Amino acid sequence: MAALQSLAFTSPLSHCCKQSPLSGLSSWAVHRSAHSSFNGRSLHLPRPQWAALKRSSSTSGLITMMVKPTIQFIQGTDEQTVPDVRLTQSRDGTNGMAIFKFEQPSVFDSSGEVGDITGFYMIDEEGVLQSVDVSAKFINGKPSGIEAKYVMRSPREWDRFMRFMERYSNENGLQFVKK
């Protein structure tokens, strides 16, 4: 199981954990990043009343979050249909493509209530991989399927995609078949 350790490297807001040496309580402070375009106002909320936390020397103070790997076409709405996935990779391994085919995806059931398809989002504890290369298949004027393509342009992107697919396939019972 992997852990999302810090958002400070990718987020315009960085979080730091401060521990009072006297009370043993942890408090969180949010402050502006030097590279942030955020110009909002500070919001002061009352401190929560937490029980004293004891910290062992082996605890690093990092946040651990587990995120179920999922695919979305509309942000915030998980796709329930498990796709057929085809992978291609160049001979030298520098780039590749994944083609996802969804037959009767659940997004068609909820798209009228939630909104329009905005892209293809693969979400796991490392973050979000996304593509806008999404096309719908229609039969007799009714939507019947979706094909989404995700292009990987470097070995690093390929490795990141494969980590997502390993998590997603473990969660949804997919198997890799080499042809």
N, C-alpha and C positions, 0 to 999 in steps of 0.2 A: 504494500500500500504506500502510495506516495503522498507527500504532504505539500500543501501550498504554504511556503514558509514566509514570504514577505511580498507585499504589494508595492513596497517603496520604490522598487527599481522601474516599474512600468506605469505607475500611477502618478498623476500630477500632484496628488496629495500623498504625503508620506506620513506614516504612523510610527511613533516611537513609544516604547513602554518604559515608564519610570516607576521605580519602586521606592517607597519611602523607607529608609532604613529603620525608623522607629516603629512604624505601625505594621509593617509586613504586608500592607495593601498595595495593589498595583493600580495605577491610574493611566489612562491613555490620553495623549495629547495629539492633536492634529495641527500641523503647521504647513505653510506654503513651501513648495519646492522652488528652487531658484529658476527652474525652467518652466514653471507653470504659467498658464495664461488666466488662471482663476483669480478673479478680483472680488469675490464675494465678501460678505461681512461675517465676522466671527459670531458664533452662536454659543451662548453660555447656558448650560443646562445644570440643574442641581446634580451633585455627585450621588451615584447610587449607593445604597447602604449594603455593602457586601460583607460577608463573614470574612474574618482574617484568613488569608491564604498563606500557607507555609510553602516556601520554595526550597527544593532540594538543590544541592550543588550540581546535579546532573541535568536539571532543567535549564534549557537555553533561553527561555523567555519568548520563543517564537510561537506564532499562532499555527495551529494545525486545523486545516479544513478539508473535509472529504466531499467531493462533488461527484455525483453519479454522472458518468459520461452519457451525453445525450446529443441528439441532432434536432435542430429547430429550423423552420422556415420563417416563422414569425417569432421575433424575440419574446421570450417568456412562455412560449407554448411548445412543449416537447412533442416531437413526432413519434407516434406510437408504432407505425409500420417499420419493420426491419427491412432495410434495402438489400438488393443484390449489388455487390461492389466488385468492380474490375480495376486492376492496377496495371499500369505500364510504367516501365523505367528504361531510360536510355542505357545503352551498353556500358558507357563509362560511369553510370550511376549519378551523374550530375543533375539530372532532372527527371520528372515523371508526372503522371497524371492518375487520378482516381476518378472513376465514373460511378456514380451512385444511381441506381434505378429503383424507384418506389412505385409499386403497383397499388392503386387505390389508397394513397396516403391519407392519414387522418386529418391532415391540414385542410383538405377540401371540406371536411365536415364542419370545421370551426372557423374557416377563413372569413365568412360573412359576419360572424359575431365579433371576432377579434381584430380583424384588419386584413390588409393585403400581405402577400408574400414579399418579404423585403430582402431575402438572400438565403444563403445556405450557411448555417452556423453549426460547427462541431465544438462542443463544450466539454471540458474535463477540468481536473484540478490544476492543470498547468495554464489554463486560459481558454481562449477562443480561436479557432481556425475558421476562416470565413471565405466565401466566394459569392460572386454575383452571377456566375454562369449557371443559371437555373432555367430550365424550359419545361413547360407542361405539355402533356399529350392529351388530345381531345378525341373522343369517339362520339359521333352523332351530336356534336355540340356540348357534350358533358365531359368534364375533366376525368381522366382515368389514370394518369400517372405523372410522375415528375422525374426528370433526369437532371442531376446536378454534377458539375465537374469541378474538381479541385486540382489546381496545377501546383507542382512543387518545383522550384527553380534552383534548388541547391541540395546537397547532401544533408545539411542541417534541417531544412524544411521536410525532407523525406523522413528523416529520423523522428522528427516531432510528430508527423502524421502517423507513422507506424506505432508510436507510443499511444496516441489517441485510439487507433484502430485496435490495438491489443486490449485496452481497457473496455472499449465499446463492445468488442466481440465477446469478451469474457462476461460482460453484463447481459448480453442478448443472445448468447449461444451460437455465434457465428463460427465457422471453421474456414481456415485458409486452404484452398486447393490450388496447387501449382499446375499450370498447363503447359 
